[in-house]
Amino acid sequence: MSQAVLADARDAGRRSGGRPTREEAERRDARLVAVATQLFMEHGFDATSIDAVAQAAGVSKPTLYARYRDKRALFAAVLEERIRDWLAPLSAAAEAQGATGEGRDAATVLDELSRTLLARAQAPGAAALNRCIVAQALHFPDLARLAYEEGWLRGVRAVARLLTVLDEQGQIAVEDPEIAADLFLNLVLGRTSRQALYGIAIDPEAQERRRRAALALFLAGVRPRPTGSGGRP
């Protein structure tokens, strides 16, 4: 018996026992997105079919289409999940610094954040998924906009919140936190992201030297100036 028939049989058996609970539906959706993510990363958008996702996830095509109207909607769900995963440490860092009063010094906070950002950027499949987005940008501009607005721009805002907290604590001085955050992300991620996108091997030692240099350059640019030097008090 084929996998598709087995999947239909499993669905039919579950339907005979009633509709799935909310928890079951959430687990099913999470499984669908996880399977779709893996297939999109391995084979690309064009070579990944709805049939393949349904079979790998162990559900029928009608079940999949009941949740996602087409492959583009499924890919959008994959993007949203990856974006949430990428944003989580950025928001957590801002919340943690704000909840601890004076908190830790800016150099330590931004050093840890830069390490986390690079690790996330080099996570298995991250570059492959970015290539899918780039390859489909002209055909599906709404997906490209989603990746940019909900991914990069929300990341910028999350880092901006952290910089605002550090500014309020007097550890740094930034006039426009969002511009500073955008510059910080580009300094830390720029070269590594391009290398990963192009499939160029990354030298860990060279990357670490560049990360340290980028952090030092950023900190030098936002260091508070003494009163009377033309900067903020």
Secondary structure, 3 states (H helix, E strand, C coil): CCHHHHHHHHHHHHHHCCCCCHHHHHHHHHHHHHHHHHHHHHHCCCCCCHHHHHHHHCCCHHHHHHHCCCHHHHHHHHHHHHHHHHHHHHHHHHHHHHHCCCCCCHHHHHHHHHHHHHHHHCCCCHHHHHHHHHHHCCCCHHHHHHHHHHHHHHHHHHHHHHHHHHHHCCCCCCCCHHHHHHHHHHHHHHHHHHHHHHCCCCCHHHHHHHHHHHHHHHHHHHCCCCCCCCCCC
